[in-house]
Amino acid sequence: MEIIDSIPLAAVIFLISYGFLKILTGLRPEGTRYLIRGAEVGVWCFIAWFALTAADTFSSLLVGKSVETSWNTLHSVVGNLATTGEKVRDWFVWESKVEGILASTIVLQPLASMVNAGTLPWRLLMSYSLFWLWGTYYVALIMRYVWSSILTIGATLITVPRLKRIGAPLYALALVYGPALVLCANIAAGALSNPDLNSVPPPSLFSFDLDYFINVMGKMENAAKAVFKAATEIMIVHIVAGGVSAGVSGALGGPGIRLRA
């Protein structure tokens, strides 16, 4: 990837060239210091390249794409998260419509309270799921515009000893979260393919489905379980990605998780 070869590589060439120039002009101790600095930056360029190569390998196993491709294709799959969230909204609308219809009749009015109580646990699960769906969606929307800058800045700063603690977490973030967000979008796509979730009647004022009206509690239970399963998997992806990102950051010399003997 070009970001690994540009600024840090130019710094290596400059430091080594300047070091040799100092030596040729008789300033051997100072020239040696610059050569050592150039070599150190070169080593960290290799480490950054190796980390990216390893991340590409794991990303390909996880989502079938490299880190860069994952970020570049995120815009085409991130909509799955929003669409899943909208399906959950449609279930809320349908349940409230059933309650409203029942409450508007004298004979069936008591059943409105039963529907409200019967669907409460599933509405709570759906509300929890919305937090992860929409939260991940907006994180992905922001990150797909800034990931390249984060990766470039991180790869550059880890080659500078005094700035490594800033560069390492940035670089780790860009390496890990591209594939992680694509995986979250793929999980949402799997939930969308489940008829228990996606077959909800449209949120129109005059739409009506007798089967979904009579069996609203059972239908909503199945939908809630489907979306809650997806939300739980997305939550696990975030937890694992956070831990891996912290580990990579620590391995690169920044704040995070480090293995100690």
C-alpha positions, 0 to 999 in steps of 0.5 A: 500500500502506498501509504507505507512507502511514501512519507516514512520511506522518504524519511529513511532516505533523507536520514541515511543520506544526511548521515553519510553526508555528515560522515563524508564531511568529517562529522562521523559521530553525528553522521552515525547518529543519523544513520542509526535513526534512519535504520530505526525508522526503516525497521518501523516501516517494515513493522508497519508493512508486516502488520498490514500484511498480517491484517490483510491475511486475517481480513481475507479469511474473515470477510474475503477482502483485504483491509483496504478493500474492506474500507473501500467497499464499506459504503456498498454494505453499510446500508444493511444496518440501516435497513435492519433498523428500519425493519425494527421500526416497522414492527413497532409501528405494526404493534402500535397499530394493532393496539390502536385498532383493538383499543378503538372498539368497545368489545376488544379494548381489553385485548389491547392491554394484553397485546401491550403486555405480551409484546413488551419483552420483545419490544425491549429486545428490539430497542436494545438491538436498535442501539447496536444497529444504528450506532454501528451504522453511524460509526461506519458512515464516519469512518469510511470518510476518514479511514485513509487519513487515520491509516496514513497518519498512524503509519507515519507516526509509529516511525517517530519514537516520540509520537509512537504512542499516538500513531500506534492506536490510530494505525491499529484502529484502521487495520482492525475496524475496516473488516470488523465493520464489514462483518457487522454489515454482513451480519445485518444482511443475514438478519434481513434475509430472515422472513421472521424479521423482513415480512413485517407489513409496511408502515402504512396507515391503511395497510392491514394483514389479518394473520399478523393482526391475530398473531402479532405477539408470536410474530413479534417474538420471532422478529425480536429474536432474529434481530436480537441475535444479529445485534448480539453478534455485532456487539461481540464483533465490537468487543473482539475488535476493540481487544484486537485493536488494543493488542495491535496498538500495544505491540506497536509500542503504543497504549494498549494490551501487551504480553509480558513474560 
